[in-house]
């Protein structure tokens, strides 16, 4: 089971990295298109700013999962207990896990369930009724990046507790 969790975490990491790279490229291309259209043709498309903004949201949230997986994030208590094998290291990991769960679990919960219960009042359900002004698509396609990123972080956290501490291996496999 441990190997399955770690393998799933590594596979999702590769997919998230590819999606983040695509989102960065999309953001860059739409900004370049907007700049060229604005200053060369004096007629920028109205949709480029929204596409760049939504690509930036996806990039940021997927980038957060990438940095969490590789421990490039701000690791809590690292200066106090940098080594994991001792008891203090496990305690630091437990505190770090508690901090992550304290933030991530309510975010995931309220993405699907409203304050008074029910799926119809959750964040994603409320976003389904909204439309992006210039693109004409439901805002849920942008907002779904939040629970996806949080669920990926939960998977990576489970992989850490399953023994996935080989961030150097991941970085060399990705290059």
Secondary structure, 3 states (H helix, E strand, C coil): CHHHHHHHHHHHHHHHHHHHHHHHHHHHHHHHHHHHHHHCCCCCCCCHHHHHHHHHHHHHHHHHHHHHHCCCCCCCCCCCCCCCCCHHHHHHHHHHHHHHHHHHHHHHHHHHCCCCCCHHHCHHHHHHCCECCCCCCECHHHHHHHHHHHHHHHHHHHHHHCCCCCHHHHHHHHC
